Amino acid sequence: MVLSFSDTGSGLMIKNSDRLKGFEIAGSDGKFVWASAMIEGNKVKIWNENIDKPVKVRYAWADNPVEANLYNKENLPASPFEGSVNK
C-alpha cells in the first residue's frame, strides 16, 4: 500500500528513530496488524508480509500514540488517521 500526502512542507521525515512506527493495515477480514513503513518522497509505503491485499490503513490510532514518528521537516507531526483503499 502506498499513501500520498499533501501539505508536507519541505518533505517527510522520521523523528527519533531509524524506522517509521505507528502504522497498521488490514486485509478484507478487517483485522488490523502492525505494518512496516518507509518514506519515499512525499509518499509512505506500508506493508505486512501476511497481508497480500491491504484494504484499510491507520496511523497513530491510540489514545496516546507515543511511538508515532511521522513528521514533516518543519517538525510538525502527522495527525492520526484511518482510511480505506480507493477502488
N, C-alpha and C positions, 0 to 999 in steps of 0.2 A: 504494500500500500504506500502511495506517495501523497503527502499532503502539501498543498501550496499555501503560502501565507502572503497576505498583503500587509502593508503598513509595517514593514520590518526595519524601518530606519535605514542604517547603513549595512544591515545584514544580521544574520542569526549567529548565536554562539552558545556554547555550553559553559555554564558557570560552576566553578568549584569542583570540577570532576573531569575525567577524560572520556566519559560516555554520558549520553542522554538518559535520563531516568523519568519515570512517571507515566510512560505510555502503556496502554493496554489495548488489545484488539480482540474481536470476537468473530467467529465464523457464523454460519447460518443457524447454529444452535443457540446463539445469543449469549454464550458463556464467555466472559472476558478472561483473558490470561495476560500476564506481563509480556511485554514485547521489547525487542531490541530496536534501537533507532539511531539514525545518523543524519547529520545535516549535509545537504547537497545544494549549495547556493541558497535560495530562499525557499527551499523545499525540505521536508523531512521524510526520509524513507523509513518505514516501520515494518517489522516482520517478526514472526514466531515460526520456528521450523515445523510446528504441529498444526498450523492453520494454512491450508493451501489457498483459500479464497476468503480473505477477511471482508466482512460487510459492515463492521462497526469499529470505531476507534474512540478512545477517550484519553484525556491527559489531565494529570493533577486532580483526579476525581476522588477527593477525600476531604474531610472536614478541615484537616490541617496538612496540606501536601508539602511537607518539609523537604522531600527529595526532588521535587520538580525543579529542573535546572535549565529549561529552555528560555533564553533571554535574547534581546537584540543587543547590538554593540553599543547602544546608548544606555545599557544596563537596566532596561525595563523588562519585567518578566512576561512570558506568555500567560494569558488567562486560562483557567481551567475550561475544558470544553468536552462535549460528547457529540459525535456525528456519525452519519451513515454514508455508505458509498453511493454516489450518484450514478444512476444507470441510464 
